Amino acid sequence: MIADVLADATERMNKAVDVAKDDFSTVRTGRANPALFQKIMVPYYGTPTPLAQLASLQNPEARTLIVTPYDKGALRDIEQAIRDVPNLGANPTNDGNIIRITLPDLTEERRKEYVKIVRTKAEDGKVSIRNIRRKAKDDLDALKSEVGDDEVSRGEKELELITKKSVDAVDDALKRKEAELLEV
């Protein structure tokens, strides 16, 4: 039973680390990356829909992205959704068929803003991991009457190791992303 709780916590913490890394990819570095726009939600017929489901994203140049909508009727909605994204600095232009997005050069000030954003995303990931730990600890405490205090204590120690490993993984990803952002 303790092994089941720990296995579930490990799986959920690994997913939290993956989500944090995925969030880091939405913060741009020197190149225009289609991953920046994957999570943008576009109001499509009244329903928020991810941009990746409404259009193809191509990267012809380092700082340019081309968005080709599958439905031309969604062109204006997509353009507005991109324009509404904070901290992106993107200026989309619409020619009636495609949307061309040119991202501005990264200044030192802008890079530091992006580092703050990435640190916030990392902290969100760590909070998620701690919440998973808290729930797993509660589940372990509920098992005390069935398996005994010693077994639960060992399980809690193992849970702490799993938690530390997950938090360290988020910290390592954060360090890599910060270095990538601050690299000129």
Residue pairs with C-beta under 8 A, 6 or more apart in sequence:
1 143
1 146
1 147
2 140
2 143
2 147
2 151
2 152
2 154
2 155
5 136
5 139
5 140
5 143
5 155
6 136
6 155
6 158
6 159
6 162
8 136
9 132
9 133
9 135
9 136
9 159
9 162
10 162
12 132
13 129
13 132
13 133
13 162
13 163
13 166
14 166
16 125
16 128
16 129
16 132
16 166
16 170
17 125
17 129
17 166
17 169
17 170
17 173
19 125
19 128
20 121
20 122
20 124
20 125
20 128
20 170
20 173
21 173
23 121
23 124
23 125
24 118
24 121
24 122
24 173
24 174
24 177
25 33
25 35
25 36
26 35
26 36
26 38
26 39
27 36
27 114
27 117
27 118
27 121
27 177
27 181
28 36
28 88
28 103
28 106
28 114
29 106
29 180
29 181
29 183
30 62
30 106
30 183
31 59
31 62
31 63
32 59
32 61
32 62
32 63
32 64
32 65
32 101
32 103
33 59
34 57
34 58
34 59
34 65
36 65
36 88
37 51
37 52
37 57
37 65
37 67
37 82
37 101
38 50
38 51
38 52
38 57
39 50
39 51
40 50
40 51
40 81
40 82
40 85
41 48
41 49
41 50
41 51
41 81
42 48
42 49
42 50
42 51
42 54
42 74
42 77
42 78
42 81
43 49
43 77
43 81
44 54
44 74
44 77
51 57
51 67
51 78
51 81
51 82
54 69
54 70
54 71
54 74
54 78
55 67
55 68
55 69
55 70
55 74
55 78
55 99
56 67
56 68
56 70
57 65
57 66
57 67
58 65
58 66
58 68
59 65
59 66
60 66
63 102
63 103
63 104
63 105
64 100
64 101
64 102
64 103
65 100
65 101
65 103
66 98
66 99
66 100
66 101
67 78
67 82
67 92
67 98
67 99
67 100
67 101
68 97
68 98
69 75
69 78
69 98
69 99
72 96
72 97
75 94
75 96
75 97
75 99
76 94
78 99
79 92
79 94
79 99
82 88
82 90
82 92
82 99
82 101
83 90
83 91
83 92
87 113
87 114
87 117
88 103
89 103
89 104
89 110
90 101
90 102
90 103
91 101
91 102
91 104
92 99
92 100
92 101
93 99
93 100
93 101
93 102
104 110
106 114
111 181
111 182
114 181
115 178
115 181
115 182
118 174
118 177
118 178
118 181
119 174
119 178
122 170
122 171
122 173
122 174
125 170
126 167
126 170
129 163
129 166
129 167
129 170
130 163
133 159
133 160
133 163
136 159
137 156
137 159
140 152
140 155
140 156
140 159
141 152
143 151
143 152
143 155
144 152
